[in-house]
Amino acid sequence: MKIITSKNKIIPFIFLFACFASADNVDIKYYLNSNEFFNRDIDIDNDGVADKVISNANGFGDELLFFKSNNGNYHLVFKGSNFSEDGGERINDIKKPKSKEYSILITTNTDKLNIINSYYIAYNDKKWILRGINSEVSGFLDDYSKKYICKFNNIDLDISMPNLKDKLPNYDLSDEYIKSNCELDYFFENSLDDFIKRFNEGDINIVNGVDRYRKLLSIFPYGNSNEKEYSIILSELSKLKLINEKNYLEKVINRKTGATSTVINKSYLYSSIGIKSGMYLIKGDRISILDEKIDERGEKWYFINYKGKKEINMWIKADSVDLN
């Protein structure tokens, strides 16, 4: 009897182990053919070969799996979480990020204040490391057109670690933290004519704020083609007694018709103060200064207009410009 009992215990164990090994290490078709999962072709370890990243679809769990490609065959090299959770974040997409610094970009979203999270993962020393997170928070009741961008850089978390969610800096962000530490940004319509319609909604919160008009000018640079629309906006701001906003716009318009300045050396442009873009100007480029600002470190910046193949309004460091 003792011998029979021992065999009965061993056989189920062997059966369970075989099932686990088959599902995880051999049969990728199980995941590829299941409507509970979706997959993406991504080079997970920067060797130039497209591998398979597989994730649970929304409502079916939070599994994340990396299958390494080897001459058309796939073997499992990672199994963890896709950052989603029941009743909270939902998986949105997984793709290759634009920056070569990272291997994988996972995006999630949640209904709570319409938060979109972007998780930037790098491959290093046979591990996948979470390096950065961007959280875009919108859906505020007082102003549907504004959003905050919270950036968490220099993170160094192995995504295979247990209870990873509890260690994430963007977990359960408070309103106070968001408004004190995150960059304010705005949503705009596809044209100035559509933006002007906001003034008919009777809600001052969706048209006030000087920063709103800095952003508006960066999207729709002032010029002969939209002179009429900006004239209407100035009139509406005057009716609402939004003097700071009106004065700012008038100052920018007057500067645009004035003298230009010269870029001293190759200088990068910034979408916001401190947020570098991939664009730059070279020595001798002529610009118009639309606005100026001093950041928290006491460094001076100019908000400029440049007319090249494409007209752009962006920020540049003041020490890059010759005013003479």
Secondary structure, DSSP 8 states (H G I E B T S, - for coil): -HHHHHHHHHHHHHHHHHHHHIIIII-THHHHT-TTEEEEEE-SSSSS--EEEEEE-TTS--EEEEEEEETTEEEEEEEEE-S--TTS-EEEEEE--SSTT-SEEEEEEETGGGEEEEEEEEEETTEEEEEEEEEEE--BTTBTTEEEEEEE-S--EETTSTTGGGG-TTTT--HHHHHHHSEEEE---SSHHHHHGGGGTT-GGGT--HHHHHHHHHHS--SGGGHHHHHHHHHHHHHTT-HHHHHHHHHHHHHHTS--EEE-S-EEEEEETTEEEEEEE-TT-EEEEEEEEE-TTS-EEEEEEEESSSEEEEEEEGGGEE--
